[in-house]
Amino acid sequence: MKIAIINYGYGNLHSVAKAFEKANFDFNLNSNIEVTNNPSKIENADKIVLPGVGSFLDCSTAIKQIDGVYDAMQENIIHKKNKFMGICVGMQLLADIGYENQECNGFGWLPGSVEKIQVSPEYKIPHMGWNEVNAIESPLFKGISNNSDFYFVHSYHFKTAKENIVASTIYSSEITAAVQKDNIFGTQFHPEKSHNNGQLLIKNFIDW
């Protein structure tokens, strides 16, 4: 199985690649994991991972500026229906629109918008650190106890239809922690920084 981790200049590429390689080795999954921005490799991968660190606008712009990358993703994920995992801003880009810094179109693969987290005064922004995640039944959370901790770093969150939300967390109010629709999956938290729970989630994605 070929897994393409997309390199577009944003995201914890080294950490994400190492986390996938570790899960691949520890669980004996025999996948070929490659960090790439080659459209041909992206289009022909069995699964795609899109990391993301930075602003919605910067990440969206960077992907679309690399010739052929967005089109290859669209072909692989939307037309071929291969499995996709977005991490942090990589998940947020699934939305129709984002409002970080300025209004910016997303991929429009899941309905919704990315908006600043609204918190009461005793909470700080960005939301940073470990938080319990409440997951509903999903193959991506197989073997992970409900209310397990995952690591978050973000100031904006994905507001989408309830049927697309497979996990949530509480930070002043309920916010989206993970989304899934058909072959598309995304996490607001960073599985590559979430120790054993993150490794199990990555294993579940590779197995998915």
N, C-alpha and C positions, 0 to 999 in steps of 0.2 A: 504494500500500500504506500502511495506517495502522498506526503503531507507537505503542503507549501505554506510557510510562514512568510507573509508578505512584508518586504522591506521597502518602505516609502519614506524613510528618514525620521519617523516618529515611532516611539514605542520602546519598551524594554526588550529589544530583539535578542540580546545575549541571554538575559534571564529567562525569557520565554522559550528560546531554543533549548537551553540547558534543562529547563523543567520538562519539556516534551521528550528530550533524549533520555532523561532519568526515568520518567514513567515508562517509556518504550523499553528500556533495559530491565528495570525492576520487575515489570509485569510480563516480560518476554513476549512483546507484541509484534516484533519483526517489521516495523514500519520504517520507511525511508523518509527522514525529516530534513527539509532543506529551506534555508532562508533565501528568498529570491525576489527580484522584481522583473523577472523574465516573463513576458506575457504568454509565451508558448508553454512554459513550465506551469504557470498558474492555470491556464486553460485545461491542461491535461492532468492536473493533480487529482487525486481521489478525494482529498479533503483540503480545506483552506482555513488558515488561521490569520486573523487580522488584529495585531496588537494596536495599542493606541495610548500615547501620553502626550499631553498638550491640549490645545484648544480645538474645538469642533471645526472652526473655520480653517485653521492651519492644516489639520489632518485631511480634511476634505479637499482642500486646494492641492496639497502635496500628492495625493493619490491620482487626481485627475490631470496633473501636470506630467506624469510619467507615461509616455506614449504607450497605449495599448493595455495598461494594467487594469483600469476600470472595466473596459470592454471584456477582457479575459475573465475577470471576476463575474461579470454579468452572465457570460456564456456558461461558465462552470456552475454557478450557484443557482441562477434563476432558470436557465434553459435545461441544463443537464441534471439539475436537482441534486448535486453533490453536497455533502455536509459542510457547513460553515460554522466557525466559532469566532465571534468578535469579543475582544477584551477591552474593558473600560471605554475609551473613546471609540475603539473599534466596534463596540456594541452600539454606542450612541449614534454612529453614522448610519445605522439602519433606518433611522427616523426620516420622516418627511422633511423636517426643518429643525435647525438649531438656533439658539439665541445667545450664544456665547460671543462676546465682543460685538458682533453684529449679526443680523439675520442671514442665514446661510442654508442653502438646500442640502439635504442629506441624500442617501441612496433611494429612499422611499420604498424600501423592501418590507418594512413594518410600519403601520400607520402610527403617527404620534409626533411629539416634539420633545426637544431637549431644552430644559429650562433650569434656571438657578434654583438650588434647594432653598426653601423658605424654612427658617428655624426660629425658635424662640431665643431670647437673649442669652440664655445660659449655654447654648450650643455654639461651637465655632465652625466657621467655614474656612478652608475646605474640611469636609468630613474625612478624617484621616485616622486609620488604625483598625483594630479588630472589632467586628460587629457580628452578632448572631444573625444567621440567615434562616428564614423560615421558607422551606421549599415544599411545593406540592409534588405529586407523583410525576416523575420525569426520569427517563433512562439516564440522564446526565448526572443525577444525584443518587444513583444506585449505590447502596452501601454507606452513604453519608447520613449520619444521624441528624434529625431535624434540630434546628437551633444550633447548628455547629458554627464555629467562628471562621470568617474569611476576612482578608485584608482589603480595605478600601482606601482610595485617595481620589477624591473628586469634589467639585463644587456645583456641578450640574447633574441632573438626573433625567432619565428617559420616562416620559409620561406616555403610555400607550394603552391600548384596549386591555381590559382585564384578562381576556382569554389568551393573550400573548405572554402574560407574566407567570413564570414558573417558580419564582422565588422573590421574597421581599425582605427588607430589613427596616428597623425602626431607628431613625435619627431625628428626633423631635417629632416627626410624623412618619408614616409609612412611605418608603421609597422603593423603587424597582431595583432588585438585586440581580435578576436574571430573566431573560426572555427566550421564548422558543416558539417558532411557527414552522411546521413541516420540517424541512432540512436545515433551517436557520436557527442558530443558538447564539446567545451572547451573555456575558457577565459584566456587571458593573464593577465587581471586585476583581482583584488580581489573583488568579489561581497560582501563578508562578511565584507569588509571595506568601501563599497560604499553607505552606508546609504540607502535612499529610492529607488534609482535606483537599487542598488544591491538586496534589498528585493523583488522588483518587478521581477527582472530577476530570482531569486530563486523560486519565486511563479510560474513563467512561466515554469521553469524546472519541478517542482513538478506536474504541470498540463499537461505537454507535453505528 
